[in-house]
Amino acid sequence: MKHNFAFVLDQQVGLRTQSLNIERVVRGDDSILPTFVPVRYASAELPLLARLPCVPKNVSGTMAGIREIRSGLVGKKQDGVLWATWAAKSVPDLVSSAPACLLMDMTPVQMERMGALYGYSQSRAAFLGGWKRRATARLYQQSAHLFAWSEWVAQSLRDDYGVSDEKITTVAPGVDVSLFRPTPEQKPGDGVVRLLFVGGDFERKGGDMLLRWARQTRTTIPWELHLVTRDVQTDLPAGVFAHYGITNNSPELVRLYQRSDLFVLPTRADCYSLVAIEAMASGLPVVCTDLGGIPEIVAEGETGMLIPPDNFDELAMRLDCLVESPNLRARMSQAARARALSCFDAGHNIGHILTRMRKEVAA
């Protein structure tokens, strides 16, 4: 039996990776007749609204997102819809028009707790708080099932919103483990330890701490630090290289993972880290911050190391240790790839979501 399923997918930053992975898996499933609705929040397509100085950018973006969703769904009958977008609460009529499943990386309450580093001010939270709480509660009540990227998110659904266990499934988004994979032949083999950082928002992701490490480290082992970011960096220390314009799942990104020896993301605020999973799938030990759902990705001391947020001394110590310990890196590399295959295979995990969607349609 074939199903008409729609997939409403946010496209910003890491969620673009999720969107690409969902589309790849769904297009390979002959039992699904898919409709993909990308949500880009392209306020430039609403030129009059975008030019009004009194309209905040986030408001015009949300209105653009609503327009994109309505354009993609109105008048099209669906058997079920997977909502992987923050804008779902703004279109309750469409959410209730077909069995709705939500896929989320964090809840609004969790976003507010990290708000300052995401540019989400307390005044905005206070202004929108009442409406957002009501709209979110209504959205969760309307939905047939909720998929949480991590147990961290699932716990918030239970504790902050009173969602029952039966309505929640924790399922990691995963990555394309056939694309992100170790290729020893790609390693330069020149004795240089290559560290990789991937983070669009350079400061929030802790890139500045890596530049500090590059200037202060006393390790005698030859190293290079490669930075993939959208924020232009100037006056880089010796041995540091910046890469701009690299897109999600691109050959250039895959090649950087495959040529590297160690991945590091000392992020100050994050709900999760798909790039950490890509690194593990590529066979890289991962040094990442102990916050949000990240501890559910990195097995401390096995596939990498977890550090406290904004703790430069701990970061520097861990990096020096791994740069100087090839045997430890090799053990972690094997464990990282094995964990990615067993826990973070996007094909398997997205398949689980599709199975649950079929179950909700049949209910």
N, C-alpha and C positions, 0 to 999 in steps of 0.2 A: 504494500500500500504506500502510495506516495503522499507526502505532506507538503502543503504550502506553508513554509516557515519564513518569517522575516527576521532579519538581524540588524538591529539599530545600534551602530557602533561608533563611539567617540574616536576621534582621529588624532588627538593631541599627544605629543611626546610618546611615552611608552605604550599608551593605549593604541597607538598606530600599529605597534608590533602585534598586540593581541588581535586587532582587526585583521591583519594580514594572515595570521595563523588560523583564525576562525574561517575566513573565506577559503583558504587552501583546503582545509579539512572538509568543509561543507560541500565544496564543488566536487570533491571526490566521492561523495555519497549519493548514489543514484536514486535513493528513496526520498530525496528532498528536492523540492522545487523552490529554490531560494529567491528571496528579495533582499538585497543588501542596501541599507540606508546609512551612508556615511554622515556623521555629524561633525562638521568642521568649525561651527560657530563663526562662519565667514561674514562678519558684520560689514565688510566692504561691499557685499552684495545688496546691502540695504543702505545705499549712499546717503539718502536724506537723514536717516536716523544716525548714521555714523558721524555726520557733520554737526549734529546738535551738541553744543558744548555742555549742556545740562544733563545729557544722558551718559552715565558712567559706561566705560568700555565693557565691563562684565555684563551690564544689562543689555546693551546692544548685541553682545555676543550671544547671550541666552535667547534673545528674540530671534536672532538669525538661526540658532539651533532649532528652535521650535518650528520655524519656517521650513527648514530642511527636512525635519521629521514629517511634518504634514504633507509636504510635497512627495515624499517617498511612500507614505502609507495610505493617505486618504483615497477612498474608492477602490482599494484592493483588499479583497477578502483573504484573511490568513487563518490557518489552523492554529497557529501559535506564534509568539514573538519572543525573541531573546533581546532584552533591553540591557545593553552594556553602555549606558550613557547617563551622565549626571542630569540630563534634561528630562528624563522620564517623568519626574514629578510635576513637570509643567504641562503635560499633555494627558491628564487623567482620563479623558474620553477615549483616547486611542489605547491607553493601557488596558482599559476595561473592555475593549472591543474584541479581544481574543485572549485565550489563556496566555498569561504573561509570566515569563521567568526573568529574574534580574541577575546580572552578573556584576559584582562590585569589588573594587580594590580597597575601599574604605567606606565608612559611614559618614554622614555629615557631622556627627558629634566628634568623630576622630579627626576630621578635617579642621574643625574649629580649635581642637587642642593643639594642632600643629600650625594653626592659621597664620601667625606672623611670618613664618619662613616661606609660606606659600603666597604671601601678599594678600592674605585674607584678614582684614583688620577687625579688631574687637568692635568698633563702632558699626561696621557692616554686619557683623554677626548679631549684634544687639538689635539692629534695625530689622533684619530679615528673620531673626530667630524664631519668633512666634509663627510666622507663616511657614517657614521651612520645616519646623517640627510637625506642624499639622499636615503639610503636604507630604512629608516623608512618611509619617504614620499611615496616611491614607494610601500611599503607594505600596507600602509593605503589606497592608491589609488586602489591597486589590490583587496582589500578585499571587500566582499559583505556587511558585517556588522561588527561593532565593539561593543563589550560588555565591559563596564567599571565597575570595582568593586564598584566605588564610583563616586559621582558628582565631587569630587576633580579631579579624572582622566578624566572624561568627559570634564571638563572645560579646562584642558590642551590640550585635543584633538582638541577642538574648537579654543583656543587662540594660542597655539604654533604650531599647524599643519594645521589649517584651515579646519578641517573635518566638514562637514555639520551636523546639528542636526538630519536630517532624517537617517543618517547612524550610529547614536550612540544610544545605549540603556544602561542605568545604571541599573545594576542588581548585588546585593550583592551575593557573593559566597555561603554564608550560611553554616550551619553545620547540622549534623544528630541529629535533636532534639529528636528523640526517644532513641538515645544512650546517649547523654548529657542531663540529666534531673535531677530534684531534687529528692533525696531519703532521706527523714528525718530519716528513720530508720538507715541509715549509719552514722549519726552524733554520735560522741562518747558521747555527753551529759555530759561531765565532767566539764563544765564551762570554758574551755580553748577556746579562740578565735584563730582560725587557718587561717593564711594568706597564699595564694598560689601565686607563681611566676612561669611562664612558659616562658623561653627564652633561645634558644640555644646559641646565642652570648651574653654572660653574661654582658659585659660592655656596649655594644651598647644598650642593652635592659634595662639598668639602675639597674642591680642587685647589683652593688656596693653601690648604694644609699640605698638599703634596708638593706644591712649589716651595714651601718652607722646608719640607724634608729634603728636597733636591738641593737646596742651598746649604743645609746644615749637616747632612749625613757624613759620617766619617768612614763608612765602609770602603774597603780597598778593592772590592769586587767591581769590575766594570759593569755599568748599568745604563739603561736608557729608560726614560719615562715618556710614554705616548698618551696624549690627551685628546679625546674625541669630545668636542663641545660645540655649542653654537655661539658662545660668548668669546669674542676675540681677545686673545692674550698677547701682551707685549712684554718686552724685556725678559724673555724666558731664560732661565739658567742653562748652563752648558749641559748637554745630554737630554734636554727636554724638547719634545716636538709636538706641535699642535696640529690637529686634523679637523678641518671644517667642511661642512656640506655633506657629511656622510649620513646616509639615510638608513632607516630600519631594514634589517634583513638583506642589506646590500652586499655584493661581492667584496667591496672595500672593507666593510666592517668585519665580515667573516675572515678576511685575510689578516687583519690586525689581531684578531683573537688567535688565529693559528700561528702567527709569528711571535706571540708573547709567551712569557713564562709565569706571569703572576698578574692577577686582576685586583684592583684596589678601588674601593668606593667609600670614603669616609663621610658619608652623607649626614647632614644635620637634621633633615626631616624627610621621611619617606614612609610610605605605607608598605612598600614591597620593592622588589628589584628584579625585573625581567633581565636586565643586563648581567646581573650576578648569575642567573640561571644560564644565560647564553655562555658566559665564561666557564661555568662548571661543565656544561655540555661539550665545550671545546677543550676540556681537560686542564683547566687552569685552577690552581688554588685561589681562593677568594678571601680578601681582607675587607670586611664590611662592618657597618655600624650595627650595634645591638639595639634595634628599635623596630616598631611596627611588626610586620610579618616576616622580617628578614631572618630572625633566628629559626624560623621554620624552613628556611632555604639552606643556610650554611650550618653544617654540623661542626661545632667548635672543636678544633684540634684534629678533625678528621678530614674535612674537605676544605678547611680554611680556618680563619680566625675572626672572632667578633671583638670589636672594641667599643668602649663607651662613647656616646656622642661628644663631639668637640674636645676630644682628649688627644692633644698632639703628642705628648710624651709616649703614651701607649701605642699610638699609631707608628711613631718612629721606631720604637723598639721592635714591634712586630715586623715592620718592613725590613729593617736591618737583619733580623733573624732569618727571614725567608730568603732574602737576597744571598745570604751567606751559607744557606743550607740546601744544597742541591738534592740530597737524599730525601729530606723532608718534603721538598716541593714535588719530587717524583711520587712519593707515597700519596700525597694529597691530590695530585693530578689524577691518579688512577681512581681514587675514592670519589672525586668530584664527578668524573664521567659516569661512574657506576650509579651514583645517586641521581644524576640527571636522567639517566635512562629509566630508572625504577620509579621516580617520583614526578618528573617534569617533562614527560613526552607529550607535547601538545596534541598529537594525533589521538593518543589514548584518552587524555583528560577531556578534550573537547568532545570526543565520542561519548563519554560518560554524560556530558551535558545534553547532547542530542537524544540519548536514550531516555533521560528523565523528561525531556520535552515531549517525546512521544507518549510517555506514560501519562503526563498531565492532559494531553489531548484526548486520550482514551478514557480518562476518568469520568 
